[in-house]
Amino acid sequence: MDSNFGELPVGAVCVADVQYKGRGRSKNVWQSPKGCLLFSFTLQMEDGRVVPLVQYVVSLAVTEAIKDICDKNGLPYVDVKIKWPNDLYLNNLKVGGILCTSTYKSKKFNISAGIGLNVDNEKPTICLNGLLRELSVVAYQFEREDILACFFNKFEIFYDLFMDQGFQSLEELYYKTWLHSGQRVIVQEKNEDQVVENVVTVQGLTSSGYLLAIGDDNQMCELHPDGNSFDFFKGLVRRKLD
């Protein structure tokens, strides 16, 4: 959608049944079989400082939509978690992901948000309905259309809050849903000819959307991916904060 953004109205939604050339981080190509919920939609924003945070609003809308469907249908809690920055996990396996891309034109950021969620395809990892079957729930199955509708209901609410009050209005709910509060991670840094490992503890997100962490020396820092590692948490670069 990002390549055809100028030809689409803002808010356009595209839904696919299968995907052969889906894009992931670092130009990774993803293929998704039937049973996945695959969709993209467009947004337009003027403040570039908050554009990187949109992916977190999208992630939260997905997880909260699933919770709502469980509540409304009396289902066991399907606890989908957010792995920073843009993956969705269920039972420690990846069940979905989000990719937001943007271009700048005429003083506005044109954003394409793409979402993939394993709903009824148990391969290559896990899916929502597979978990229901494991829990012996046979009277209900997640439908892609229901999740899509519930997602946009949630996203509209969250996006309005985000634009009016900033991401801090959603932070408490986001931190309840992500995997990283208190996580200890190793940051590798070069010191002359040696690589030094430092352990830091994740505290939350910075205003720019990176990880906020604290070292054992009580020094606050911002963690950035190095752009090379497939796993974000194996390629973190530390920037000390004043």
Number of C-alpha atoms within 10 A of each C-alpha: 18 19 8 7 18 11 9 13 11 15 13 13 15 12 14 13 13 15 15 10 11 16 15 15 13 10 8 10 11 13 11 21 17 14 19 24 24 24 17 20 21 22 16 16 15 13 11 13 10 16 19 17 20 19 23 21 21 24 28 26 23 27 23 20 21 21 18 17 17 17 12 8 10 10 17 13 13 17 16 24 26 26 18 19 20 18 20 26 21 18 12 12 14 20 25 26 21 23 20 23 16 20 13 13 9 7 10 14 18 21 23 23 20 25 22 22 26 27 24 21 20 17 13 13 12 22 24 23 22 19 18 19 13 9 11 9 14 10 9 13 15 17 14 18 11 12 20 17 12 19 21 16 13 19 21 14 11 19 19 11 16 19 14 10 11 15 22 13 14 17 16 10 12 22 17 12 19 21 16 18 15 13 12 15 18 16 19 17 14 9 9 7 6 9 11 12 13 13 15 24 21 21 18 21 20 13 15 13 22 18 22 23 28 21 17 10 8 10 12 20 23 21 24 17 18 14 13 11 12 13 10 15 16 15 18 22 18 21 13 14 11 6
